[in-house]
Amino acid sequence: MADPECRQILLHEGGSIIKFLAVFLFFFRRSGYNLTSLFRKKTEKTEREKNILIQRLFDSSGFLQNVFDAVPSFLFIVDQDARIQHLNAAALSLLEADKRRVLYNRWGEALHCVHAAETPEGCGHAAACRDCVVRNSVKKVFSGQSVHRETVKMGMLSGREMEEKYFALTAATFRYLKEQFALVVLEDVTGEKMLEEALERRVADRTAELAESEERYRKVLETALEGIWFLDPEARITFANRSMALMLGSGEEELLGRSAYDFIEESCLQDFRTRFFLRGRPAWHSSPT
């Protein structure tokens, strides 16, 4: 039996659309529904349906999916919040996870980034996230900038251990059905980076060894009892040890840049020039006489 208040509404101007809406809202209010909750559920349902449609689109394109999976690089399709919408077979093997557990998760959460667990909000909210090359690259391409082979260093959890990996990241945006996505390409360059770092360490060590050897050689020259100088191709003095400076009656620093001819006696000058130019290279001389 209808409520008396409701019966009165139905009897008054029966059939009116306005009264019908009034009755609907009356019952809706009496049933305890919350409009905000209803619209939120509707929005969430719409979002889920959109994700399902997008996934069906990717999965139904058989040929393109096969091409996508054949690419050895790690391919991800993400939205502006770096949530993974799709990925290829190589990327899935990198994550070592079921595809259903990866899709629609943020980048760091899916890739087991150590910073994703630092805050309750997850990926994108930790202090380190401000410097995240991946997130910043996604922001760049969505703002119209280009990103090509930027080096990314990631700390990824493998079981209970953290493993550092290096990737070359390239990203570009595309639009489909009014939705904008970013294609993120990762190339594993860990091996090349480790080799590069090993070579840099070797060069640094070798440079230090040469510097130490040069220092020892310089000390031998500086403390030698014989007078020693080095000349450039124009016979200008580039080095003179203490003994040579004493022989010439000058300070060591004062000799630098001066011509060796200034210290050769006139009778020996021609012979010195001949010997100097026959060498065809900068010369050293152990006696000014």
C-alpha positions, 0 to 999 in steps of 0.5 A: 500500500502506497504511503498517504503522502505519496497517494496524495501526490499521485492523485493531484494532477495525475500523469504530470511529468513534474509530479512523476519526478516528485514521486521519484525523488520522494521514493529515492529520498525514502530509500536512503540512496546518496546521490554523491555516492551514486555518481561516484560509483557511476564514475568508477564504473565508467572508468573501469569500462573505459579501461576494458575498452582500451584493453580490448582495443590493444588485445584485438589488434592481432598483427600490431600486437605481434609486432609490439611483442616482437620488439626486444626493447621494453615498451610501455603505454602510460597515461599522464599519471604514469599508469601503465595502460599496456606493455609488450612481452619484453616489458612483462618479462622485465617486471616478472609479474602477471599482466593483470597485476601490472595494468593500471598501476603507476610506473614505480609500483609496477617496476618495484621502485624502492621509493614507491613504498616510502609513502602511503600514496605510493609512486609519485609522492616520495621526496625522490620522485621529484627527480625521477627521470621516468616521471619527468620524461612523461611530464615532458612529452605530455607538455610537448617536449621531446625525450630521446635516450635519456639515461635512467638509473633504477633501483629495482627489487628482485625478490628481497634484493635491490638491483641497480639497472641502467636504461636509455629512455625514449618517449613520445605521445599519441592520441586515440579516441580523444585520449592521449597516451605516451609510449615509453621505450626502455633499452637496457644499457646496464652492461654498457654503463658498467663497462663505461664506468669501469673504463672511466675508473681505469683511465682515472687510475692510469692518470693518477699513476702517470701524474705520480710518475711525472712527479717523481721524474720532475723531482729527479730533474730538479735535484740533479747536479747537472744543469738541465733545460727543456726548449720548445721548437723556437728554442724558448725555455720551458723548463730549467732545473735548479742547477741550470738556473745557478749556472745562468745566474737567474731564478728558475721561474725567470728563465721560463719563456726566454730564448736559449740563444740569450745564454749562448756565447757568440762563438758557440751560437752557430754550432748550437743552432745547427745542433738544435735544428738537426734534432728536429724536436725540442732539445735539452742542453746540459751546459751553456758553454 
